[in-house]
Amino acid sequence: MRILVLSKRMYMGKDLLDDRFGRFRELPLELATLGHDVMGICLSYQQRRKGLFTDVSKDGTAQVHWHSMNIGRLVIPGLIHYLREVKRLSLQYRPDLIWCCSDSFHAIFGVWLANRLNTKKVVDLYDNFENYGATRFSGVLPLFRRAVRAADGVTCVSKPLAERLFHSYRRSGPIAVLENAVRRDLFYPQDRTACRRLLGLPEDAKIIGTAGALYRSRGIRALFRGFELLAAKENNLHLAIAGPRDRCSQIPNGPRVHDLGVLPLDEVPLLINALDVAVVCNRDSLFGRYCFPQKTYEVMACRTPLVAAAVGSMKDMLDEYPECLFEPEAPQSCADAIRSQLIQPTVVDFDIPSWGDMAKRLETFLIKATTSNTLA
């Protein structure tokens, strides 16, 4: 099957091509490993090196050709150039299916393009795009909802988001829940002391923390304030954090706070394995209710004890581990859950999927989309 992937280039604070990161890099490459012909076109809203890039699997058996373009300083001319180039490349490639990913623009444009090419189209929602700024522009939200309804299939990142599409979007067509996954070559249990030594963290301390977005909008204050509550009574408790942040993050200072900045992907597992308890924060918001935090699977794959905000997919996933949940945006609840895990650690025992596992599920869904009018 010939699959065209449309995606933005920068997401989750990473670069799809330079960082070889995430859902829209891993799943196309795994589909190519399964024997499909996959081509990607990614649009950068920032200035990045453009042109043709070839992403090759680790064993060298599969590859995906990515065409990267920049929108440029002048948005309208940049978009017109992008639309023309994508149409030209698509006519040459003649895909059996277009997988439209990453934001509302790519969903809208991807469905439009597929209709012009008379080919199948599947929209991917790795977040609730209604929470993104683009849908606040006049006319974008109705167009986005129409594209989701018109797609031959929809893949989305969580069960709550799938339910929202059914009830709020009135989508009658098929939906596949396709959570985020992990790279098993990176995320696995490692010696805690060795990881702390590599990161320059105190080897004998109790360390809590997180590796991921440190935005206030993600409810990170519950961790920061929860740490302060615990540290006032626990002299050996330290906080270690890494990830992108904004001016509203209000990261605490002090000799027991270790801010590692934005770590390269291959160092993130070191931090996770260095922790006594990993914390996954979120808010009960349009984002938090429908997302699937990839870091949760990463923590589980490293078999590090965790606590997570009881919202959306985390509340459902951890319903048999109530000791691992805390009320979102509630520092005392977060502190209590962390304290419980420090005293009597619980490791969540799940079979964590790899990107290869997820690609096989995606493959089944896409094949049905190209061979029938109705997906099972």
N, C-alpha and C positions, 0 to 999 in steps of 0.2 A: 504494500500500500504506500502511496506517495502522500506524505503528510506535510503540510505547510503550517508552521508555528508562527504566530504573530504575538509579540510581547514587547513591553518596554524593557529598556536595558538595565536601569537602576531600580532596585526594589529592596526593601528591608535593610536599607543602608549598605547594600553590596552591589557589585557590578557583575551581571550575568556572565560576561566574557572574561574580564580581567581576574575576577575572584573565582571564576568557575563555580558559581554558587546557586544553590536553591532549586526550587520546584521547576522553574522554566528552563534551567540548564540540565538538571538530572533526568527528568522524565523524557524529553526528546532524545537524549543520548541513550537511555535505556531502551526506548522504542527502536532506535537504530540497531542496538545490540540484538534485539529480537528479530531483526531481518528487514525492517521497514526502511524505505528511502525517506529521510527526514531533512527538510530545509527550514531554517529559521530566519526571520527578519525582525530585528529589534530596533526600536526607536529610542534614542536618548534625548531627554529633555534638558540635558547639560551638554557641554562640549566634551566629546570623547573621541578617541581615535576611531575613524570610520573606515569602512571598506569590507572586504571579505575575510572572515575568520573561519578556521577549521578546528572544531573541538573533537578531540580523539579520545576514545575510552581508554581506561588505564591499561587494558591488555592489548590495545592497538587493533582490535577486531572491528570496531565500529566508529563512525564519524558523523558529525552534523556540520553542514556548511551554514554559517551565520552571516547574513548581510546586515551590517550595522550602519545606521544613519543618524544624523543629528537634526533636531528640529531647527536649530539656529537661533540667532537673536531676533530675527523677524518671523514671528510665529506663523502668520498666514502664508507668506511665500514658502516657508519651510514645510508647512503641512501640504501645500499643493505639490511641492517637489516630492515629498514622501509618498503621497497617494499615487502620483504618476509612476514612480519607480516601483512601488509594490505591485501595481497593476501590470507593469511591463514584466517584472520577474515572475509573477504568477502565470501570465500567459505563456511564458517560456517553460515554466516548470509543470504546469497542468496538474495540480494536486487532485487526489481523490477526495481529500478532506482538509478543511482549515480548522485548526485548533486556536481559538481566539482567547488570549490570556491577558492578565495583569491589571487591567483597569477598564473603566466604562468606554473610553474612546476605542480601545482595541476590540471590545465586544461589538460596538456599533459598526465600526468600519469593517471588521472581519465578516460579519453577517452580510453587510452590503456587498462586499467583494465576492463572497461565495455565491450570492444570488447572480451577480454579473457573470461569474464563471460557470454557473449552473453546476456547482459542486456542493458537497455536504459541508455543514458547519456545526462545530461543537464549541460552546462558550465555556470557559473555565472561570470560576469565581474562587480565588484563593483568600478573599476577604469579602466583607459586606461593602461593596463599592459605593453604596449610598452614604457611607461615612466619609468618603473622599471628597475633597474640595471641588473636583470637576463637576460632580452632579448638582452642585449649587448654581451653576450657570443655567440661564433660562433655556428650556427645551431639552437639556441633556438627559435628565432623569426619565422623561417619557420615552425618548429614543432608546435609552438603555434598557428599560423594561420591555419595550417592543422587541428589541434584539434578543433578549433572553427568552421571550415567549416564542419567537420565530425559529430559534436554533433547533437543529435536528436532535441535539442532546445537550445537556448541561452537566459539567463536572463541577463539584463544589467541595470546599474544604471541611465541612462539618455537617453533622446531622441537623442541628438547629437551623443552619442556613438553608439546607434542603427543604425543611419544613416551611421556612419563611417563603421560599419561592413558590411552593404549592399554595399556600394560603393567601399571601399578599400579592404575588405576581399573577396568580391564577394560571400558573403554568400547568398545562395538562400533559405535556410531553415528558419523556423519561429524564430522570436525574440520577447521577451516580455520585455517591459520597466518596471522595478521594482525598483522604487526609494527607498532611505532610509526612515525611518519612525521615530516615537517617542514613548517613553514609557509614556502613559498618566498618569500613577501613579506618575511620576516624573515631567513632563513638563506641567505646567499649571500656570495661573496667581496667583501671591502671592503678599502680601503687600510689597511695595518697601522699606519702612523705616525699617520694621522688617528684611528683607533680608540684608540690609546694616548693621544693628546692629549685626547680626549674623556673618558677615564677617569682621567686624571691619572697615567698610568704612564710610566716612563722610556722615552724614544723610542729611545735607542741601546743599550739593554740586550738581552741574551738572556733571554727570559721564557718560563717554562713554567707550567703550571697547569691548572685545571679550573673548570667552571661546572656545579654540580650538588650532590647530597647529599654532605656532608662528614662523614658518620657513620663512627664507628670500625667499625661492623658492615659497612660497604661496603669495608673494606680501605684506607681513605684514608691510613693510617699509612705505607703503602709509598711514596706520593708525598711525604709530609712528610719521612720519613727519607731517601728517595732524593735529595730536593733538598739536604738537609744534606750528604750524601756528595759531591754534585757541587759545591756551593757552596764547600766547603773547598778546592777546587782551581781553581774558576772564579770570579774576582773580579767578573765582569760578569753573573753569572747571577742572575736574580730569580724569585720565585714569586708568581703572582697567582691568587687563588681567590675564588669567590663561591658562595653556596648555604646552605641550612639546615644547622645543626650541632647537636650535643648536648654535654653536659658531658664526654663521653668522647672528643671529637674531638681534643683536645690540639693545637690549631693552633699552629705555631711563631711566635715573635716575631722581630723584627729589622728593620733598615732596608731589607733586600732582600725582605721579605715584604709583600705588598699584599693585605690582606683587604678586599674590596669589599662584604661583607655579603650580603644577599639582594637581587639585582638584579631590577628589573622585567623582564618577559619581553622587551620590545623592546630592552633593553640587553645581554642575554645574548650576542647575536651580536657586539656590539662587543668583548667580552672574548675570545670564541673567535677572532675575526679579529686581535686584538692579540697572540696567543700565537705563539711560534716552534714550540712543541710542546704539544699538548693531551693530557692524561693521563686515561684512563678506568680507575678502580680498581674492583675487586670482590674478593670472597672466594669460595673454593670451598665454597659453603654451599647450603642449601636455597633461598635467594634467588638467589645468584649463578649457580647452574647452570641456572636456568630463566628468568631475566629477559631482556629485550632493552633495554639502556640506550639511551634515546631520544637522549641527548647524543652518542652515537657517530654517528648519522645527521646530527645538527646540525653536528658538527665536519667530517664529510665534505662536507656541503653548502657549508660555508665554505671548503673546500679547504685546511684547516689540517693540517699533519703531525700524526699522533697516535701514541700508544702505548696499548695496552689490556691488561688482565689476561687471560691465556689461560685463560678459563673459560667454559663454556656456549656461547651463541650467538656470542660474540666469537671464540672459538677456531676455530669452524667458518667464520665469515665471513672471517676474516683468514688462513686457512690458506695463501694464496698470497702473503701479506705477513708472513713470519716475523719480519722486522726490527721489526714494529710490535707484537709481543707480548712480554709479560714474565710471569714466574711470579707468581701471585697472592700477596699479602702478603709479597713478597720485595723489600725495599728495594734491595739491590744489583742484582738483575735489572732492577728498574724504572729505576735510575740508568743501567745499561748501555744499555738500550733508548733512553732519552732522549738520552744522549750520542751514540749512533749516529744518531739523527734530527737532532740539532743539527749534526753533521758533514756528513751526507749526507741531507737531508730526502727523505722519501717521502710523496707525497700519494696516498691510497687512491682509486682511480678507479672509483667505483661510480655507477650511475644511481640517485640517491636518490629514493625515492617521496615524493610530496606526500600530504597527507590526502585530497585529491580522488582520487588513484590508489587509495588504500586503501579509500575509500568505494565505489568501483566494484567492487572485489573483494568487499567486504562485501555490497553490493546483490545481486550474483549469488548469493551463499550464502543470503541471507535469502529471496530470491524462491523458490529451490528448496525452502526449508524450509516455505513456505506453500502450495506447489502439489503436493507429493508427500510420501509417507510416508518415502521414502528419498532422501537427498541423494546426488548423484553425487560 
